Amino acid sequence: MDFVLTTNEIVSVDIRNITGMDRHHPFSYGHIELEDVNSRFVKNGLGIVGIDHIGLNLPWFNRGVHPAIADLRNRLKASCLYHSFPTGEPWDFIIPGELAEIRGRKAIDYNQIRKPKFEIVSFDKASTPLV
């Protein structure tokens, strides 16, 4: 997965399992096409009105923050509103923000609704990365 910085530098994150461990998720999940998601909504008379958050989960077991996430955090934090989860879990996220907020010229109003958020998670539930 590639992230393009404001300097046009590209940071690539390998989303393969690099742990050498094989852990099965307690819930069954698999690849699903967006077309299939949409057809399920339509079949049930529903529609998509917005996205709260999207993201990626990289497997990492009992070793702190995944090294790709740590590198990404260091590269992105100066050019976006990149945050660690407030209570310490390895759920980093990027929230939409104004350029003045990103550059530190304006206080960040955390009461403002900001969507979509992008989560970058080190998780220990399964060996299969999720996007």
Buried (B, 14 or more C-beta within 10 A) or exposed (E): BEBEEEEEEEBEBEBEBBBEEEBEEEEEEEEEEEEEEEEEEEEEEEEEEEEEEEBBBBBBBEEEBBBBBBEBBEBBBEBBBBBBEEEEEBBBBBBBBEEEBBEEEEEBEEEEEBEBBBBBBBBBBBBBBBE
